[in-house]
Every structure is written in C-alpha cells, then in structure tokens.
C-alpha cells in the first residue's frame, strides 16, 4: 500500500486478513474470563445508609449568610461535616482494631505474622482496603457504609456493629457541651440530695435519742408543767413559813414540810430529767435541743431551696444536650445480600470481550501497517532491551 491515506475499507480489509488471530485471541481471553468468574471467591455486601440531622440552632442560620458575613460555620456542624466526622470515626484506629478483635479478622485475612502489632496493622489495612467502604453523597447528605465479606451473614453482622457504634457515639459523645453541663448539674443535684438525706437521717436519729417529736410543743408543755408546780411550791412554802412560826411541830407542819420537799424534788427532776414521761424535755436542755433542731431544719430548708433553683437549670441542660446532640436518621438498616457483590460475571465477560477484541484488532493493524524496516528496528530494540 503506497498511498499514505488509509480509509475505512482499508482498515476492514486489514482486519479481515487477521480475522483468525482476532477470533482466537478474543475467544481465549473470554474463556479465561469465564473461568475466573466461576472460580473466583464469591463475596457478599451488606450496606446501611444514615442521614445526619442538623440541630435547630444550625438550621436557623443559613450557611450562605454565615459565609457572607465572613463567619464561616461558627463551629456549627453541617450535615456534610458531620458525615466526614462520622466516617473518620468509623475508620479510626481504635474502632478498626476493636472490629478486628471482635470478629477475629486476623484469621479471616489469613495473616500469619507472628508479631501481634504488625499482624494488627496488616488486618486493619486489609479491613479498610478489602472489606469496608464508606460513601458520602454531597447532594442529599446520605452516608452509606458497605461491608463486603465471603459470607452474607458475616457482612450484615459487621455492618450492624458499625451502625451500633455510630449510634452509641452520637448518644454518648463526651465532647457535647450540653451533656457536660447536664452531667455537672446532675452531679451537683446528687451531691445536694445525699447531703439533704444525711441531715434528715441525723434529725431522725437525734429525735429518737432525745425523744423529740415536736420540740416547740414539748418545750411549751414542760414549761407549763414546771410553772404550775412552781406555783404550788411557792404557795406551800408561804403557808409553811406561817405554820413554822405559829404552829410548829404539828401534823399540819409535818404535812406541809413533806409536800414542800416532794415538790422541790419534782422541780429539780424536771430541770434535769423526765420523771413521768420521756417525751417531756428537761428544762436544762430546752435551749440546746431547740437550737440544734432549728439549725438542722434550717439546713434542710436551705438545701431544698438550692434544689428548687438547680432543677430548672438541669431541665434546660437536658434540653440543650438533646438540641446539640449529633442526630442521625437511619435510612436503611444493614441488609442480607440477595446478590453477590463479587465476582460480577456478566460485567467481567463483557469488559474482557471488548478489551480483548480491541487489543487484537490493534495488534493486527499495527502488524499490517508497520513497514519491514520498522519491524527490523523493533526487533533490534527488543533484543537490546532483554540482552
């Protein structure tokens, strides 16, 4: 062919001359592809899809407005940044190593390395490259987590574990400021409640030990009784003074002396102890016990007031925690695969056929259009390269 221009018919003629090579090369490659697709290990995928939900504070301020003011996001997470954070979390070393240990992936990947640290490193690397795949849709903010293993049930189990881990993180995120405030207030409330209960127990024990039911009423009864006896004592003492002067050594004198002695003894006992009933407060202890009880009751009222002040703040902190919590909506739960993820036999055969056919056609055209001189130069180059 002396003409430098090669038309479409010329190309077809050249391909027709090498039709046997094209046919057999393509056939062999297709046979290899089919054999590989049937002999390759089957793998199954299980996926779960979640959607991050923006909190109300973030939703109330459009991101375009924040950017126009030069404020960026102001520290507030967008759905996209939340997806990036969650993806980084699930691929973190801590969680990856936990997955390797929990599901014994070192044996699954057939890692025989004796060094445990190196074996763990290789298992985590294989987990990220062969098993775990996280896709983030920037338009609708969906995050899809896909796990591929040799067993469909195993895939779903691992995908469910990742989903449970993500849910647990959103609920128990220690960096949540609302949660930190709520935990601080709850700790304070528990501390005050324990102190209040301790004071109540002290009051109860003190009342039992000193037979106190109602200190003010008991003290009033004791004073009234003491006053009545004291009045009788002065009356008898006055009469006794008269009798001693004008009627000494008489029966009346002896009777009044005896009554006076008994009243004096009773008055003394009322000052020191409770002779008739343990629930009458001794006059000597009225002030001390009254002040003690009043101090304890004052502390009880004080702590109750503190609790009344803190409880509304605690409720607000709980609402703030819920508002600032990373929320996710589960779009799809981990599924049990109905179709294998690998190998895709039809795709392998079609791609192999197209590539092998085009390659064989290219080889035929290259051979037909290359001059004898160029062929000799190519052979010489080949020999020099591999000499």
C-alpha positions in Angstrom: 0.0 0.0 0.0 1.9 3.1 -1.4 -0.9 5.6 -0.5 -0.3 7.2 2.9 -4.0 7.6 3.4 -5.8 4.7 4.9 -9.6 4.6 4.5 -12.2 2.7 6.5 -12.4 0.0 3.9 -8.7 -0.4 4.0 -8.9 -0.9 7.8 -11.6 -3.5 7.3 -9.5 -5.3 4.7 -6.5 -5.4 7.1 -8.7 -6.7 9.9 -10.2 -9.3 7.7 -6.7 -10.6 6.9 -6.1 -11.1 10.6 -9.5 -12.4 11.5 -8.2 -15.7 12.8 -5.9 -14.0 15.2 -8.7 -11.7 16.4 -11.1 -14.5 16.8 -8.9 -16.9 18.7 -7.3 -14.3 20.9 -10.7 -12.9 21.9 -12.1 -16.4 22.4 -9.2 -17.4 24.6 -9.5 -14.3 26.7 -13.2 -14.7 27.1 -12.7 -18.4 28.2 -10.2 -17.2 30.8 -12.6 -14.5 32.0 -15.5 -17.0 32.3 -13.3 -19.5 34.2 -12.1 -16.7 36.5 -15.7 -15.6 37.2 -16.7 -19.1 38.2 -13.6 -19.9 40.2 -13.2 -16.6 42.0 -14.3 -16.5 45.6 -17.8 -15.1 46.0 -18.2 -12.1 48.2 -21.4 -10.5 49.6 -22.1 -7.0 50.5 -24.3 -5.6 53.3 -24.9 -1.8 53.5 -26.6 0.7 55.8 -27.4 4.3 55.0 -27.8 7.1 57.5 -28.7 10.8 57.2 -27.3 13.3 59.7 -29.8 15.8 61.1 -28.8 19.4 61.7 -29.8 20.8 65.1 -32.2 23.6 65.3 -29.6 26.3 66.1 -27.7 25.4 63.0 -30.8 25.1 60.8 -31.9 28.5 61.9 -28.8 30.2 60.4 -28.3 29.6 56.6 -24.7 28.7 55.8 -24.7 31.2 52.9 -25.4 34.0 55.4 -22.7 32.8 57.7 -20.2 32.8 54.8 -21.3 36.2 53.5 -20.6 37.6 57.0 -17.2 36.1 57.0 -18.1 33.9 60.0 -17.8 30.5 58.3 -19.8 27.9 60.2 -19.1 29.4 63.6 -18.2 26.0 64.9 -21.6 24.5 64.0 -21.5 21.2 62.1 -23.2 20.9 58.7 -24.5 17.6 57.5 -21.5 17.2 55.2 -19.0 17.8 58.0 -21.0 15.5 60.3 -20.7 12.8 57.7 -16.9 13.4 57.4 -16.6 13.2 61.2 -18.6 10.0 61.4 -16.7 8.5 58.5 -13.4 9.4 60.2 -14.7 7.9 63.5 -15.7 4.6 61.9 -12.3 4.4 60.2 -10.4 5.4 63.3 -7.7 3.1 64.6 -9.5 2.4 67.9 -12.7 1.2 66.3 -10.9 -0.6 63.5 -8.8 -2.6 66.0 -11.9 -3.3 68.0 -13.6 -4.7 64.9 -10.5 -6.8 64.1 -10.5 -8.3 67.6 -14.3 -8.7 67.9 -14.7 -10.6 64.5 -11.2 -12.3 64.5 -10.3 -10.7 61.2 -6.6 -11.7 61.5 -7.6 -15.3 60.9 -10.2 -14.2 58.3 -7.5 -12.4 56.2 -5.1 -15.4 56.8 -2.4 -13.2 58.3 0.4 -15.5 59.7 2.6 -12.7 61.0 3.9 -13.6 64.5 4.4 -10.1 65.6 0.9 -9.1 67.1 1.4 -5.4 66.4 2.3 -6.0 62.8 -0.5 -8.5 62.4 -3.0 -6.0 63.7 -1.6 -3.3 61.4 -2.0 -5.6 58.4 -5.5 -6.7 59.4 -6.6 -3.0 59.8 -5.1 -2.2 56.4 -7.0 -5.1 54.8 -10.2 -4.1 56.6 -10.1 -0.7 55.0 -9.0 -1.8 51.6 -10.9 -5.0 51.1 -13.9 -5.0 53.4 -15.1 -1.5 54.5 -16.3 1.1 52.1 -17.9 4.4 53.1 -19.6 6.6 50.5 -20.8 10.2 51.2 -23.4 11.8 48.9 -22.7 15.5 48.9 -26.1 16.4 47.3 -28.5 14.7 49.7 -26.0 14.2 52.6 -26.5 10.4 52.7 -23.7 8.3 54.1 -23.6 4.7 53.0 -21.5 2.2 54.8 -20.8 -1.0 52.8 -19.2 -4.2 54.2 -18.0 -6.9 51.8 -17.1 -10.4 53.1 -17.2 -14.0 51.9 -20.4 -14.7 53.9 -23.6 -12.7 53.6 -24.5 -13.1 57.3 -21.0 -12.1 58.4 -21.2 -8.9 56.2 -24.5 -7.9 57.9 -23.2 -8.6 61.3 -20.2 -6.3 60.8 -22.3 -3.6 59.2 -24.7 -3.7 62.1 -21.8 -3.4 64.6 -20.6 -0.3 62.8 -24.1 1.2 62.9 -24.5 0.4 66.6 -21.1 2.0 67.2 -22.2 5.2 65.4 -25.4 5.4 67.3 -23.6 4.9 70.6 -21.2 7.6 69.7 -23.9 10.1 68.9 -25.7 9.4 72.2 -22.6 9.3 74.4 -20.3 11.9 72.8 -18.3 13.3 75.8 -17.4 16.5 73.8 -21.1 17.5 73.8 -21.2 20.8 75.8 -24.9 20.2 76.6 -24.0 16.8 78.1 -21.1 18.2 80.1 -23.4 20.9 81.6 -26.1 18.3 82.3 -23.6 15.9 84.0 -22.2 18.8 86.1 -25.7 19.8 87.3 -26.7 16.2 87.8 -23.6 15.6 89.9 -24.4 18.7 92.0 -28.1 17.6 92.4 -26.9 14.2 93.6 -24.5 15.7 96.0 -27.1 18.0 97.5 -29.6 15.2 97.6 -27.2 13.0 99.5 -26.4 15.8 101.9 -30.0 16.5 102.5 -30.8 12.9 103.1 -27.9 12.7 105.6 -29.3 15.7 107.5 -32.7 14.1 107.6 -31.2 11.0 108.9 -29.3 13.0 111.6 -32.6 14.7 112.6 -34.3 11.3 112.8 -31.6 9.8 115.0 -31.4 12.9 117.2 -35.2 12.8 117.7 -35.1 9.1 118.6 -32.2 9.6 121.0 -33.8 12.6 122.8 -37.4 11.6 122.4 -38.2 14.7 120.4 -41.5 14.7 118.4 -42.2 18.4 118.2 -39.6 20.4 120.1 -41.6 23.6 120.5 -44.8 21.9 121.7 -42.8 19.6 124.0 -40.9 22.6 125.5 -44.1 24.5 126.0 -45.7 21.6 127.8 -42.7 21.1 130.0 -42.5 24.9 130.9 -46.3 25.0 131.7 -46.0 22.0 134.0 -42.9 23.4 135.7 -44.7 26.7 136.2 -47.7 25.0 137.7 -45.6 23.0 140.1 -43.5 26.1 140.9 -46.7 28.0 141.8 -47.8 25.2 144.1 -44.3 25.2 145.6 -44.4 28.9 146.5 -47.9 28.5 147.9 -46.9 25.7 150.2 -43.6 27.4 151.1 -45.6 30.5 152.1 -48.0 28.5 154.2 -45.2 26.5 155.7 -43.5 29.7 156.8 -46.6 30.8 158.7 -47.1 27.3 160.3 -43.5 27.1 161.4 -43.9 30.4 163.1 -47.2 29.9 164.9 -47.9 26.1 164.8 -44.5 24.3 165.0 -44.3 20.6 165.5 -47.9 19.9 164.5 -49.3 17.5 162.0 -50.0 20.4 159.6 -46.4 21.5 159.8 -45.1 18.0 159.1 -47.5 17.6 156.1 -46.5 20.9 154.5 -42.8 20.1 155.0 -43.2 16.7 153.3 -45.2 18.3 150.4 -42.6 21.0 150.0 -39.8 18.5 149.9 -41.6 16.4 147.3 -42.3 19.5 145.1 -38.7 20.6 145.3 -37.6 17.2 144.3 -40.1 17.2 141.4 -38.9 20.6 140.2 -35.3 19.5 140.3 -36.1 16.4 138.3 -38.0 18.5 135.7 -34.9 20.6 135.3 -32.6 17.6 134.9 -34.6 14.5 133.6 -38.1 13.5 132.7 -39.5 11.6 135.6 -43.0 10.7 134.3 -42.6 10.6 130.5 -39.5 10.5 128.3 -41.2 12.9 125.9 -41.1 15.9 128.3 -38.0 17.9 127.5 -35.8 18.7 130.5 -35.7 22.4 131.1 -32.0 22.5 131.3 -31.7 21.1 127.7 -34.6 23.0 126.1 -32.4 25.8 124.6 -29.6 23.4 123.4 -32.0 20.9 121.8 -34.2 23.7 120.3 -31.2 25.3 118.7 -29.8 22.0 117.4 -33.1 21.0 115.9 -33.6 24.5 114.4 -30.2 24.5 112.9 -30.8 21.2 111.2 -34.2 22.2 110.0 -32.7 25.4 108.6 -30.1 23.4 106.7 -32.9 21.2 105.3 -34.8 24.2 104.1 -31.6 25.7 102.6 -30.8 22.6 100.6 -34.4 22.3 99.4 -34.2 25.9 98.1 -30.9 25.1 96.3 -32.6 22.1 94.7 -35.5 24.2 93.6 -33.0 26.6 91.9 -30.9 23.9 90.3 -33.7 21.6 89.0 -34.9 24.1 86.3 -31.3 24.6 85.2 -30.9 20.8 84.9 -34.0 20.5 82.8 -32.7 23.3 80.5 -29.3 21.5 80.3 -31.1 18.3 79.3 -32.9 20.1 76.5 -29.7 21.7 75.4 -28.0 18.3 75.3 -30.7 16.9 73.1 -30.5 20.0 70.8 -26.7 19.9 70.4 -26.6 16.1 70.1 -25.4 14.6 66.8 -28.6 13.2 65.4 -28.8 10.6 62.6 -31.7 9.2 60.8 -31.3 5.6 59.8 -32.5 5.3 56.2 -31.6 1.7 55.6 -30.7 -1.0 58.1 -27.9 -3.5 57.3 -29.4 -5.9 54.8 -28.9 -9.5 54.0 -27.5 -9.6 50.4 -29.6 -11.3 47.8 -26.9 -11.0 45.1 -23.2 -11.4 45.3 -21.0 -8.3 45.1 -18.1 -10.2 43.6 -17.4 -11.5 41.0 -19.8 -9.7 38.6 -19.7 -12.4 35.9 -21.6 -10.7 33.2 -19.6 -7.5 33.6 -16.3 -9.4 33.6 -17.2 -11.2 30.4 -18.4 -8.1 28.6 -15.4 -6.0 29.6 -13.0 -8.8 28.7 -14.6 -9.3 25.3 -14.4 -5.6 24.4 -10.8 -5.1 25.6 -9.5 -8.3 24.0 -11.3 -7.6 20.7 -9.9 -4.1 20.6 -6.4 -5.2 21.6 -6.3 -8.0 19.0 -7.6 -5.5 16.3 -4.9 -3.1 17.3 -2.2 -5.8 17.1 -3.4 -6.8 13.6 -3.4 -3.2 12.3 0.0 -2.5 13.9 1.5 -5.5 12.2 -0.1 -4.7 8.8 0.7 -1.0 8.8 4.3 -1.3 10.0 7.0 -1.4 7.3 9.6 -4.2 7.2 12.3 -1.7 8.1 10.4 -0.6 11.2 9.8 -4.2 12.1 13.5 -4.9 12.0 14.2 -1.9 14.2 11.6 -3.0 16.6 13.2 -6.5 16.8 16.7 -4.9 17.4 15.3 -2.7 20.1 13.6 -5.7 21.7 16.9 -7.7 21.7 18.9 -4.8 23.2 16.4 -4.4 26.0 16.4 -8.0 27.0 20.0 -8.9 26.2 
